[in-house]
């Protein structure tokens, strides 16, 4: 599934979508950034509640297809602007992390 197919569907909203055609190949869940950086796989959708600018560095280093902010978390303007500059996809959902993961497991 491509990130653009997830955005706007299934309860996921696009905040940034500069690489809409990135494929999602699996899911990684975590909030400890150093742990995610070392364990998320390339093209994973990364689900987190972290919303500071450091998530962009982790997503870039881990080469995730997108960051999914769960539980209604919304990043500040700086994070959005930097994500667009660095071409990092960010989606958000009001679902809790478990529900977001279950939803993704059914569609990817």
MODELLER restraints for C-alpha pairs under 7 A, 6 or more apart:
rsr = mdl.restraints
at = mdl.atoms
rsr.add(forms.Gaussian(group=physical.xy_distance, feature=features.Distance(at['CA:1:A'], at['CA:23:A']), mean=5.60, stdev=0.5))
rsr.add(forms.Gaussian(group=physical.xy_distance, feature=features.Distance(at['CA:1:A'], at['CA:24:A']), mean=5.48, stdev=0.5))
rsr.add(forms.Gaussian(group=physical.xy_distance, feature=features.Distance(at['CA:1:A'], at['CA:108:A']), mean=5.69, stdev=0.5))
rsr.add(forms.Gaussian(group=physical.xy_distance, feature=features.Distance(at['CA:2:A'], at['CA:20:A']), mean=6.94, stdev=0.5))
rsr.add(forms.Gaussian(group=physical.xy_distance, feature=features.Distance(at['CA:2:A'], at['CA:21:A']), mean=5.45, stdev=0.5))
rsr.add(forms.Gaussian(group=physical.xy_distance, feature=features.Distance(at['CA:2:A'], at['CA:22:A']), mean=5.45, stdev=0.5))
rsr.add(forms.Gaussian(group=physical.xy_distance, feature=features.Distance(at['CA:2:A'], at['CA:23:A']), mean=4.31, stdev=0.5))
rsr.add(forms.Gaussian(group=physical.xy_distance, feature=features.Distance(at['CA:2:A'], at['CA:24:A']), mean=5.72, stdev=0.5))
rsr.add(forms.Gaussian(group=physical.xy_distance, feature=features.Distance(at['CA:3:A'], at['CA:20:A']), mean=5.40, stdev=0.5))
rsr.add(forms.Gaussian(group=physical.xy_distance, feature=features.Distance(at['CA:3:A'], at['CA:21:A']), mean=6.18, stdev=0.5))
rsr.add(forms.Gaussian(group=physical.xy_distance, feature=features.Distance(at['CA:3:A'], at['CA:22:A']), mean=5.77, stdev=0.5))
rsr.add(forms.Gaussian(group=physical.xy_distance, feature=features.Distance(at['CA:3:A'], at['CA:23:A']), mean=6.21, stdev=0.5))
rsr.add(forms.Gaussian(group=physical.xy_distance, feature=features.Distance(at['CA:3:A'], at['CA:24:A']), mean=6.39, stdev=0.5))
rsr.add(forms.Gaussian(group=physical.xy_distance, feature=features.Distance(at['CA:4:A'], at['CA:20:A']), mean=4.72, stdev=0.5))
rsr.add(forms.Gaussian(group=physical.xy_distance, feature=features.Distance(at['CA:4:A'], at['CA:21:A']), mean=6.24, stdev=0.5))
rsr.add(forms.Gaussian(group=physical.xy_distance, feature=features.Distance(at['CA:6:A'], at['CA:12:A']), mean=6.50, stdev=0.5))
rsr.add(forms.Gaussian(group=physical.xy_distance, feature=features.Distance(at['CA:7:A'], at['CA:13:A']), mean=5.25, stdev=0.5))
rsr.add(forms.Gaussian(group=physical.xy_distance, feature=features.Distance(at['CA:7:A'], at['CA:14:A']), mean=5.10, stdev=0.5))
rsr.add(forms.Gaussian(group=physical.xy_distance, feature=features.Distance(at['CA:7:A'], at['CA:91:A']), mean=6.89, stdev=0.5))
rsr.add(forms.Gaussian(group=physical.xy_distance, feature=features.Distance(at['CA:8:A'], at['CA:14:A']), mean=6.53, stdev=0.5))
rsr.add(forms.Gaussian(group=physical.xy_distance, feature=features.Distance(at['CA:11:A'], at['CA:93:A']), mean=6.00, stdev=0.5))
rsr.add(forms.Gaussian(group=physical.xy_distance, feature=features.Distance(at['CA:12:A'], at['CA:91:A']), mean=6.23, stdev=0.5))
rsr.add(forms.Gaussian(group=physical.xy_distance, feature=features.Distance(at['CA:12:A'], at['CA:92:A']), mean=5.64, stdev=0.5))
rsr.add(forms.Gaussian(group=physical.xy_distance, feature=features.Distance(at['CA:12:A'], at['CA:93:A']), mean=4.92, stdev=0.5))
rsr.add(forms.Gaussian(group=physical.xy_distance, feature=features.Distance(at['CA:13:A'], at['CA:91:A']), mean=5.29, stdev=0.5))
rsr.add(forms.Gaussian(group=physical.xy_distance, feature=features.Distance(at['CA:13:A'], at['CA:92:A']), mean=5.25, stdev=0.5))
rsr.add(forms.Gaussian(group=physical.xy_distance, feature=features.Distance(at['CA:13:A'], at['CA:93:A']), mean=6.29, stdev=0.5))
rsr.add(forms.Gaussian(group=physical.xy_distance, feature=features.Distance(at['CA:14:A'], at['CA:90:A']), mean=6.20, stdev=0.5))
rsr.add(forms.Gaussian(group=physical.xy_distance, feature=features.Distance(at['CA:14:A'], at['CA:91:A']), mean=4.35, stdev=0.5))
rsr.add(forms.Gaussian(group=physical.xy_distance, feature=features.Distance(at['CA:14:A'], at['CA:92:A']), mean=6.53, stdev=0.5))
rsr.add(forms.Gaussian(group=physical.xy_distance, feature=features.Distance(at['CA:15:A'], at['CA:90:A']), mean=5.40, stdev=0.5))
rsr.add(forms.Gaussian(group=physical.xy_distance, feature=features.Distance(at['CA:15:A'], at['CA:91:A']), mean=5.31, stdev=0.5))
rsr.add(forms.Gaussian(group=physical.xy_distance, feature=features.Distance(at['CA:15:A'], at['CA:92:A']), mean=6.99, stdev=0.5))
rsr.add(forms.Gaussian(group=physical.xy_distance, feature=features.Distance(at['CA:16:A'], at['CA:80:A']), mean=6.77, stdev=0.5))
rsr.add(forms.Gaussian(group=physical.xy_distance, feature=features.Distance(at['CA:16:A'], at['CA:83:A']), mean=6.97, stdev=0.5))
rsr.add(forms.Gaussian(group=physical.xy_distance, feature=features.Distance(at['CA:16:A'], at['CA:84:A']), mean=6.33, stdev=0.5))
rsr.add(forms.Gaussian(group=physical.xy_distance, feature=features.Distance(at['CA:16:A'], at['CA:89:A']), mean=5.13, stdev=0.5))
rsr.add(forms.Gaussian(group=physical.xy_distance, feature=features.Distance(at['CA:16:A'], at['CA:90:A']), mean=5.05, stdev=0.5))
rsr.add(forms.Gaussian(group=physical.xy_distance, feature=features.Distance(at['CA:16:A'], at['CA:91:A']), mean=6.90, stdev=0.5))
rsr.add(forms.Gaussian(group=physical.xy_distance, feature=features.Distance(at['CA:17:A'], at['CA:89:A']), mean=4.71, stdev=0.5))
rsr.add(forms.Gaussian(group=physical.xy_distance, feature=features.Distance(at['CA:17:A'], at['CA:90:A']), mean=6.65, stdev=0.5))
rsr.add(forms.Gaussian(group=physical.xy_distance, feature=features.Distance(at['CA:18:A'], at['CA:84:A']), mean=6.27, stdev=0.5))
rsr.add(forms.Gaussian(group=physical.xy_distance, feature=features.Distance(at['CA:18:A'], at['CA:87:A']), mean=5.14, stdev=0.5))
rsr.add(forms.Gaussian(group=physical.xy_distance, feature=features.Distance(at['CA:18:A'], at['CA:88:A']), mean=6.48, stdev=0.5))
rsr.add(forms.Gaussian(group=physical.xy_distance, feature=features.Distance(at['CA:18:A'], at['CA:89:A']), mean=6.12, stdev=0.5))
rsr.add(forms.Gaussian(group=physical.xy_distance, feature=features.Distance(at['CA:19:A'], at['CA:87:A']), mean=6.31, stdev=0.5))
rsr.add(forms.Gaussian(group=physical.xy_distance, feature=features.Distance(at['CA:19:A'], at['CA:88:A']), mean=6.87, stdev=0.5))
rsr.add(forms.Gaussian(group=physical.xy_distance, feature=features.Distance(at['CA:19:A'], at['CA:89:A']), mean=6.26, stdev=0.5))
rsr.add(forms.Gaussian(group=physical.xy_distance, feature=features.Distance(at['CA:22:A'], at['CA:65:A']), mean=5.73, stdev=0.5))
rsr.add(forms.Gaussian(group=physical.xy_distance, feature=features.Distance(at['CA:23:A'], at['CA:43:A']), mean=6.27, stdev=0.5))
rsr.add(forms.Gaussian(group=physical.xy_distance, feature=features.Distance(at['CA:23:A'], at['CA:65:A']), mean=6.49, stdev=0.5))
rsr.add(forms.Gaussian(group=physical.xy_distance, feature=features.Distance(at['CA:24:A'], at['CA:43:A']), mean=5.30, stdev=0.5))
rsr.add(forms.Gaussian(group=physical.xy_distance, feature=features.Distance(at['CA:24:A'], at['CA:44:A']), mean=5.62, stdev=0.5))
rsr.add(forms.Gaussian(group=physical.xy_distance, feature=features.Distance(at['CA:24:A'], at['CA:45:A']), mean=5.98, stdev=0.5))
rsr.add(forms.Gaussian(group=physical.xy_distance, feature=features.Distance(at['CA:24:A'], at['CA:65:A']), mean=5.90, stdev=0.5))
rsr.add(forms.Gaussian(group=physical.xy_distance, feature=features.Distance(at['CA:25:A'], at['CA:43:A']), mean=5.33, stdev=0.5))
rsr.add(forms.Gaussian(group=physical.xy_distance, feature=features.Distance(at['CA:25:A'], at['CA:44:A']), mean=5.28, stdev=0.5))
rsr.add(forms.Gaussian(group=physical.xy_distance, feature=features.Distance(at['CA:26:A'], at['CA:44:A']), mean=4.73, stdev=0.5))
rsr.add(forms.Gaussian(group=physical.xy_distance, feature=features.Distance(at['CA:26:A'], at['CA:45:A']), mean=6.37, stdev=0.5))
rsr.add(forms.Gaussian(group=physical.xy_distance, feature=features.Distance(at['CA:27:A'], at['CA:44:A']), mean=4.85, stdev=0.5))
rsr.add(forms.Gaussian(group=physical.xy_distance, feature=features.Distance(at['CA:27:A'], at['CA:45:A']), mean=4.74, stdev=0.5))
rsr.add(forms.Gaussian(group=physical.xy_distance, feature=features.Distance(at['CA:27:A'], at['CA:46:A']), mean=5.88, stdev=0.5))
rsr.add(forms.Gaussian(group=physical.xy_distance, feature=features.Distance(at['CA:28:A'], at['CA:40:A']), mean=5.72, stdev=0.5))
rsr.add(forms.Gaussian(group=physical.xy_distance, feature=features.Distance(at['CA:28:A'], at['CA:44:A']), mean=6.13, stdev=0.5))
rsr.add(forms.Gaussian(group=physical.xy_distance, feature=features.Distance(at['CA:28:A'], at['CA:45:A']), mean=6.19, stdev=0.5))
rsr.add(forms.Gaussian(group=physical.xy_distance, feature=features.Distance(at['CA:28:A'], at['CA:46:A']), mean=4.83, stdev=0.5))
rsr.add(forms.Gaussian(group=physical.xy_distance, feature=features.Distance(at['CA:28:A'], at['CA:47:A']), mean=6.26, stdev=0.5))
rsr.add(forms.Gaussian(group=physical.xy_distance, feature=features.Distance(at['CA:29:A'], at['CA:46:A']), mean=5.74, stdev=0.5))
rsr.add(forms.Gaussian(group=physical.xy_distance, feature=features.Distance(at['CA:29:A'], at['CA:47:A']), mean=4.79, stdev=0.5))
rsr.add(forms.Gaussian(group=physical.xy_distance, feature=features.Distance(at['CA:29:A'], at['CA:48:A']), mean=6.16, stdev=0.5))
rsr.add(forms.Gaussian(group=physical.xy_distance, feature=features.Distance(at['CA:30:A'], at['CA:36:A']), mean=6.04, stdev=0.5))
rsr.add(forms.Gaussian(group=physical.xy_distance, feature=features.Distance(at['CA:30:A'], at['CA:47:A']), mean=6.62, stdev=0.5))
rsr.add(forms.Gaussian(group=physical.xy_distance, feature=features.Distance(at['CA:30:A'], at['CA:48:A']), mean=5.68, stdev=0.5))
rsr.add(forms.Gaussian(group=physical.xy_distance, feature=features.Distance(at['CA:31:A'], at['CA:48:A']), mean=5.54, stdev=0.5))
rsr.add(forms.Gaussian(group=physical.xy_distance, feature=features.Distance(at['CA:31:A'], at['CA:49:A']), mean=6.68, stdev=0.5))
rsr.add(forms.Gaussian(group=physical.xy_distance, feature=features.Distance(at['CA:31:A'], at['CA:50:A']), mean=6.17, stdev=0.5))
rsr.add(forms.Gaussian(group=physical.xy_distance, feature=features.Distance(at['CA:33:A'], at['CA:58:A']), mean=6.61, stdev=0.5))
rsr.add(forms.Gaussian(group=physical.xy_distance, feature=features.Distance(at['CA:37:A'], at['CA:58:A']), mean=5.43, stdev=0.5))
rsr.add(forms.Gaussian(group=physical.xy_distance, feature=features.Distance(at['CA:37:A'], at['CA:61:A']), mean=6.62, stdev=0.5))
rsr.add(forms.Gaussian(group=physical.xy_distance, feature=features.Distance(at['CA:37:A'], at['CA:62:A']), mean=5.39, stdev=0.5))
rsr.add(forms.Gaussian(group=physical.xy_distance, feature=features.Distance(at['CA:40:A'], at['CA:62:A']), mean=6.08, stdev=0.5))
rsr.add(forms.Gaussian(group=physical.xy_distance, feature=features.Distance(at['CA:41:A'], at['CA:62:A']), mean=6.41, stdev=0.5))
rsr.add(forms.Gaussian(group=physical.xy_distance, feature=features.Distance(at['CA:41:A'], at['CA:64:A']), mean=6.76, stdev=0.5))
rsr.add(forms.Gaussian(group=physical.xy_distance, feature=features.Distance(at['CA:42:A'], at['CA:62:A']), mean=5.97, stdev=0.5))
rsr.add(forms.Gaussian(group=physical.xy_distance, feature=features.Distance(at['CA:42:A'], at['CA:63:A']), mean=4.77, stdev=0.5))
rsr.add(forms.Gaussian(group=physical.xy_distance, feature=features.Distance(at['CA:42:A'], at['CA:64:A']), mean=5.06, stdev=0.5))
rsr.add(forms.Gaussian(group=physical.xy_distance, feature=features.Distance(at['CA:43:A'], at['CA:63:A']), mean=6.30, stdev=0.5))
rsr.add(forms.Gaussian(group=physical.xy_distance, feature=features.Distance(at['CA:43:A'], at['CA:64:A']), mean=4.58, stdev=0.5))
rsr.add(forms.Gaussian(group=physical.xy_distance, feature=features.Distance(at['CA:43:A'], at['CA:65:A']), mean=4.41, stdev=0.5))
rsr.add(forms.Gaussian(group=physical.xy_distance, feature=features.Distance(at['CA:44:A'], at['CA:64:A']), mean=4.93, stdev=0.5))
rsr.add(forms.Gaussian(group=physical.xy_distance, feature=features.Distance(at['CA:44:A'], at['CA:65:A']), mean=5.64, stdev=0.5))
rsr.add(forms.Gaussian(group=physical.xy_distance, feature=features.Distance(at['CA:45:A'], at['CA:64:A']), mean=5.96, stdev=0.5))
rsr.add(forms.Gaussian(group=physical.xy_distance, feature=features.Distance(at['CA:45:A'], at['CA:65:A']), mean=5.56, stdev=0.5))
rsr.add(forms.Gaussian(group=physical.xy_distance, feature=features.Distance(at['CA:45:A'], at['CA:66:A']), mean=5.04, stdev=0.5))
rsr.add(forms.Gaussian(group=physical.xy_distance, feature=features.Distance(at['CA:45:A'], at['CA:67:A']), mean=6.01, stdev=0.5))
rsr.add(forms.Gaussian(group=physical.xy_distance, feature=features.Distance(at['CA:45:A'], at['CA:68:A']), mean=6.83, stdev=0.5))
rsr.add(forms.Gaussian(group=physical.xy_distance, feature=features.Distance(at['CA:46:A'], at['CA:64:A']), mean=6.60, stdev=0.5))
rsr.add(forms.Gaussian(group=physical.xy_distance, feature=features.Distance(at['CA:46:A'], at['CA:66:A']), mean=6.21, stdev=0.5))
rsr.add(forms.Gaussian(group=physical.xy_distance, feature=features.Distance(at['CA:46:A'], at['CA:67:A']), mean=4.85, stdev=0.5))
rsr.add(forms.Gaussian(group=physical.xy_distance, feature=features.Distance(at['CA:46:A'], at['CA:68:A']), mean=5.81, stdev=0.5))
rsr.add(forms.Gaussian(group=physical.xy_distance, feature=features.Distance(at['CA:47:A'], at['CA:67:A']), mean=6.08, stdev=0.5))
rsr.add(forms.Gaussian(group=physical.xy_distance, feature=features.Distance(at['CA:47:A'], at['CA:68:A']), mean=4.64, stdev=0.5))
rsr.add(forms.Gaussian(group=physical.xy_distance, feature=features.Distance(at['CA:47:A'], at['CA:69:A']), mean=5.99, stdev=0.5))
rsr.add(forms.Gaussian(group=physical.xy_distance, feature=features.Distance(at['CA:47:A'], at['CA:70:A']), mean=6.59, stdev=0.5))
rsr.add(forms.Gaussian(group=physical.xy_distance, feature=features.Distance(at['CA:47:A'], at['CA:97:A']), mean=6.89, stdev=0.5))
rsr.add(forms.Gaussian(group=physical.xy_distance, feature=features.Distance(at['CA:48:A'], at['CA:68:A']), mean=6.30, stdev=0.5))
rsr.add(forms.Gaussian(group=physical.xy_distance, feature=features.Distance(at['CA:48:A'], at['CA:69:A']), mean=5.30, stdev=0.5))
rsr.add(forms.Gaussian(group=physical.xy_distance, feature=features.Distance(at['CA:48:A'], at['CA:70:A']), mean=6.03, stdev=0.5))
rsr.add(forms.Gaussian(group=physical.xy_distance, feature=features.Distance(at['CA:49:A'], at['CA:69:A']), mean=5.37, stdev=0.5))
rsr.add(forms.Gaussian(group=physical.xy_distance, feature=features.Distance(at['CA:49:A'], at['CA:70:A']), mean=5.50, stdev=0.5))
rsr.add(forms.Gaussian(group=physical.xy_distance, feature=features.Distance(at['CA:49:A'], at['CA:71:A']), mean=6.96, stdev=0.5))
rsr.add(forms.Gaussian(group=physical.xy_distance, feature=features.Distance(at['CA:49:A'], at['CA:73:A']), mean=6.25, stdev=0.5))
rsr.add(forms.Gaussian(group=physical.xy_distance, feature=features.Distance(at['CA:51:A'], at['CA:74:A']), mean=6.89, stdev=0.5))
rsr.add(forms.Gaussian(group=physical.xy_distance, feature=features.Distance(at['CA:51:A'], at['CA:75:A']), mean=5.04, stdev=0.5))
rsr.add(forms.Gaussian(group=physical.xy_distance, feature=features.Distance(at['CA:52:A'], at['CA:75:A']), mean=6.74, stdev=0.5))
rsr.add(forms.Gaussian(group=physical.xy_distance, feature=features.Distance(at['CA:52:A'], at['CA:79:A']), mean=6.75, stdev=0.5))
rsr.add(forms.Gaussian(group=physical.xy_distance, feature=features.Distance(at['CA:53:A'], at['CA:79:A']), mean=5.24, stdev=0.5))
rsr.add(forms.Gaussian(group=physical.xy_distance, feature=features.Distance(at['CA:56:A'], at['CA:83:A']), mean=6.52, stdev=0.5))
rsr.add(forms.Gaussian(group=physical.xy_distance, feature=features.Distance(at['CA:65:A'], at['CA:89:A']), mean=6.89, stdev=0.5))
rsr.add(forms.Gaussian(group=physical.xy_distance, feature=features.Distance(at['CA:66:A'], at['CA:88:A']), mean=6.57, stdev=0.5))
rsr.add(forms.Gaussian(group=physical.xy_distance, feature=features.Distance(at['CA:66:A'], at['CA:89:A']), mean=4.65, stdev=0.5))
rsr.add(forms.Gaussian(group=physical.xy_distance, feature=features.Distance(at['CA:66:A'], at['CA:90:A']), mean=5.57, stdev=0.5))
rsr.add(forms.Gaussian(group=physical.xy_distance, feature=features.Distance(at['CA:67:A'], at['CA:89:A']), mean=6.28, stdev=0.5))
rsr.add(forms.Gaussian(group=physical.xy_distance, feature=features.Distance(at['CA:67:A'], at['CA:90:A']), mean=4.79, stdev=0.5))
rsr.add(forms.Gaussian(group=physical.xy_distance, feature=features.Distance(at['CA:67:A'], at['CA:91:A']), mean=6.16, stdev=0.5))
rsr.add(forms.Gaussian(group=physical.xy_distance, feature=features.Distance(at['CA:68:A'], at['CA:90:A']), mean=5.91, stdev=0.5))
rsr.add(forms.Gaussian(group=physical.xy_distance, feature=features.Distance(at['CA:68:A'], at['CA:91:A']), mean=4.73, stdev=0.5))
rsr.add(forms.Gaussian(group=physical.xy_distance, feature=features.Distance(at['CA:68:A'], at['CA:92:A']), mean=5.24, stdev=0.5))
rsr.add(forms.Gaussian(group=physical.xy_distance, feature=features.Distance(at['CA:69:A'], at['CA:91:A']), mean=6.20, stdev=0.5))
rsr.add(forms.Gaussian(group=physical.xy_distance, feature=features.Distance(at['CA:69:A'], at['CA:92:A']), mean=4.48, stdev=0.5))
rsr.add(forms.Gaussian(group=physical.xy_distance, feature=features.Distance(at['CA:69:A'], at['CA:93:A']), mean=6.27, stdev=0.5))
rsr.add(forms.Gaussian(group=physical.xy_distance, feature=features.Distance(at['CA:70:A'], at['CA:92:A']), mean=5.85, stdev=0.5))
rsr.add(forms.Gaussian(group=physical.xy_distance, feature=features.Distance(at['CA:70:A'], at['CA:93:A']), mean=5.04, stdev=0.5))
rsr.add(forms.Gaussian(group=physical.xy_distance, feature=features.Distance(at['CA:70:A'], at['CA:94:A']), mean=5.95, stdev=0.5))
rsr.add(forms.Gaussian(group=physical.xy_distance, feature=features.Distance(at['CA:70:A'], at['CA:95:A']), mean=5.92, stdev=0.5))
rsr.add(forms.Gaussian(group=physical.xy_distance, feature=features.Distance(at['CA:70:A'], at['CA:96:A']), mean=5.74, stdev=0.5))
rsr.add(forms.Gaussian(group=physical.xy_distance, feature=features.Distance(at['CA:70:A'], at['CA:97:A']), mean=5.65, stdev=0.5))
rsr.add(forms.Gaussian(group=physical.xy_distance, feature=features.Distance(at['CA:71:A'], at['CA:93:A']), mean=6.22, stdev=0.5))
rsr.add(forms.Gaussian(group=physical.xy_distance, feature=features.Distance(at['CA:71:A'], at['CA:94:A']), mean=4.54, stdev=0.5))
rsr.add(forms.Gaussian(group=physical.xy_distance, feature=features.Distance(at['CA:71:A'], at['CA:95:A']), mean=5.16, stdev=0.5))
rsr.add(forms.Gaussian(group=physical.xy_distance, feature=features.Distance(at['CA:71:A'], at['CA:96:A']), mean=4.72, stdev=0.5))
rsr.add(forms.Gaussian(group=physical.xy_distance, feature=features.Distance(at['CA:71:A'], at['CA:97:A']), mean=6.79, stdev=0.5))
rsr.add(forms.Gaussian(group=physical.xy_distance, feature=features.Distance(at['CA:72:A'], at['CA:92:A']), mean=6.75, stdev=0.5))
rsr.add(forms.Gaussian(group=physical.xy_distance, feature=features.Distance(at['CA:72:A'], at['CA:93:A']), mean=5.63, stdev=0.5))
rsr.add(forms.Gaussian(group=physical.xy_distance, feature=features.Distance(at['CA:72:A'], at['CA:94:A']), mean=4.17, stdev=0.5))
